[in-house]
Amino acid sequence: MKNTNQTGKKAARLAGKTLRNNSATAKQRSLAGSALAQTRTNKTTSKRMETKASDALRNSTDETTRSLAGSLVSQSNKKP
């Protein structure tokens, strides 16, 4: 069954802020771009982004990175 979750308003707002932030890291920008691409669409997280987001959740202590990564992981089709 396809995952129909979409990026929520709070996550989309954070993603937009991250993309406008000049000091955001490349990883944060990548996660933010993917999250925004999934706003108001039925798109799901790609395998590559699933891996990147999962990695960020395991290894990052930054709140913004973890929030964006969590949003992407929740939209993946990967089965538990």
Helices and strands as residue ranges (DSSP letters): H 9-20, H 26-37, H 47-59, H 63-74
